[in-house]
């Protein structure tokens, strides 16, 4: 019996998409900064981290509202719908220019999980049109199968509501609390904690002001890259913690 065949645990691995599995956060962030600049709102990356609550993890509509609020404080009246439209234009341009690949070590991690018979899904608030581009270009659609991918259109409420994680559990046939959720945003972790899932933070940036909010939201462990993780050892350790 192989190590994978000997792993019989009632746990499932569920992954956020953007940032966590495919690092396109820079496209989102540059897109927002460029959109803000189009309306006369100059923002540095540091300012965005400090003043825009939805800069990491989205959703885009809330990020646009954050920028509109900053504009108002600076005496500028900017409709967030216009910011949202400009951000999408910049983001789509950047996606065409960027190489889209899974984060380092993810494919090996996923292969081990799949070979061990552990159930898996993606839970994202990304809109379907953008998600399809990411999934196809990163080669993830065939790995997961669209039946195991939950997107914004599939749920009533986005993160931090728990709807995404309730739906992923439903899709793969497990209790929501049996999910191990990998997330790069506090909002996603908030919803996962609400359903009793075990949360692991996968920040894109190795910065205290990015990592600390993940821990405060309820992340039990933090990893900066997928190749830092021994998947089977992690599954067993989490199982032992929870029984």
N, C-alpha and C positions, 0 to 999 in steps of 0.2 A: 504493500500500500504506500503510495506517495504521500508527501506532506500535504499536498492539496486535497487528495482523496480523504485524508484523515480529518479534515477540517469540516465538522458538521455543526455549524453555529447558526442560530435563528437571527442573523443580522443581515442587513442589506447596506450597500454603499450607494449613496445618492450625492450627486455632484451639481453644484452651481456651474454654469457654463462660462460666462465672460469673466475673465480674471482668474478664476479658480482653475479651469481646465485649459482655456485658450486665452493667452494674455494679449488682449486688445485694449486694455485699459488706457494705454497711451493715446489711442485713437479717440476714445471718449473724452479724455481730459483735454487733449489739444483741440478737439472739436468744440468743447464748451468755452475754452479760453479764446479761440478764434471768433466764436459766435458773439461772446461778450464784447470783444474788441470791435466787431462790426457795428455795434451800437454805442461805441464810445466808453465802454467799461473796461478799463485796463486791469487785468488780474494776473498776478504771478501764480505759479503752482503752489507756493507756500500759502498765499492768501486764499486760494481755493480750498486747500485742506482745512484752513482755520475758520473760514466763513461760510462755506457751502456744505450744509449737512448731508446732501445727497451726491456730493462729488464722487465719492466711492460707493458703488453699489446701486446708484440710481434710485428710482427709475428716472428716465430722461425728463419727463414732464415736471417732476419735482425739482430736478436740477435746474431746469429753465426758470422755474418759479423762484428758486434761491437767487439766481442771477438778477432777475427782475427786482427782487427785494433789495439787493445790493445797489442796483441802479437807482432805485427810489431814494435810498439814503444819500446818494451822491447828487440828488436833484435831477435825475433823468427819469423820464416816464417811458418805460419800455414794456410792451406787452409780451408776456412770457411765451405766447404762441409764436411770435416772430422769432424769439430766441431759439425756440424748439425747432422751427423750420430751418434756420441757419445752421444750427448744430448738426442736424441730419445731413445737410449738404456737405459740410466739412467732414463729418464722420464717413459718409459714403465715399468721398474722394480719398480719404486716408486708407480705407479698407482696400481700395483698388491698388494703392501704392505699397501696402505692407505685405510681408510674407506671413501667412496665417498658419501657425503650427500649434499643436498641443504643447503645454509647458513641459520643461525638461523632466523626463522620467515618468510622465503620465502614462504613456503607452505600455511600458513595462508593468507599472502598477496595475493598470486595468487588465492586462493579460493574466496576471497572477490571480486577481479577484475572479475573473470569468472562469478560469481553469479550475478554481477551487469550488465552483458551483454557487458562489455568492451572488445574490440578486443585485441588480444595479439599475440606476435611472439617472436622468438629468432633470433638474428642476430649476427653471430659469424664468425671469420676467422679461427676457428679451422678446421683442416682437418677432413673429414668424418670418417675415421677409428678411430681416437682418440675420436671424438665427440660422436660416437655411444656408445663407452665404458662408457663415462661419463653420457650420457643421460639414458642409460639402468640401470647402477648401481645406479644412483641417483633417479630412478623412474620418470624421467621427460619426457621420450619419449611418454608415454601414456597420460600424462597430456596435452602436447602441440599438439601432432600429428605431424608427420614428414612433413606434408604439410605446417605447420607454422614455420618450422625451416630452416633458411638460413645458409649455411656453406661455407667454402672457395671455394669448387668446384662449387658453384652456381653463383659466380660473377666473373667478369673479373679482377677486381682490389681489393686488400685487403684494410682494413682501413689503413690510414686515408681517402682514397677515399670514397665517399658517396655511392658506389654501394650496399653495404650490406643493408643500410637503405632505399634505393630506392626499393630494392627487397622485403624487409619485408613489406613495404607499399603496394606493388603490390599484395603480397600473401594474405593480409588480407583486401584488398579493401578500403584503406584510402589514403588521400593525405599524402605525406611524412612529411609535416609540422604539421600534426595532431598527430604525434607520440610523446609520452613521452619516451625518451630513457634513460635507466638505464645502466651505464657504470662504469668500474673501471679503464679505461685507457684514457689518453688525446687523443690518436690517434682515438679511437672510437668516442669520443666527437667531435673531429674536423670534422669528416665526417657527424655526425648528425647535427651539427650546419650549415653545408653547405646546407642541405636540409630544414633548418628552423625548425627542431625539438626542443623540449624543453628537456634539458639534466639535468639529476640528477646523481651526482657522488656517487658511492658505493665502496669506497676504501676498500681494504682488510687490510691495515695497517693504524693505527691511528698515522700518522706521518706527520709533516708539509711538508717534502720534497716529500711526496706522494700526499697529499691533495691539496697543492698549485698549482701544475701543472693541476689538474682537474679544479680548479676554473679559472685559466688562460686560459684554453682551451675553457671555456664557460659553465661549470656546474653551474646551477642556485641555486642548493641546494646540500648539502652533508649529507648523512646518513651513519653511520657505521654499522648498522644492519637493517634488514628488519622489525624487531618488534618495531623499533622506529617510524614507519610510520603508520599513519591512512590513508589507501588507499583512501577511499571515500572523506575524507576531503582534501587530497592532490589533487585529481582530480578536485574537485570544485574550490579550490584555484587557480590552474593553469589555469583552464578555465576562471575564473574571471580576471586573469592577462592578458589573451590573447585577450579578446574581447574589 
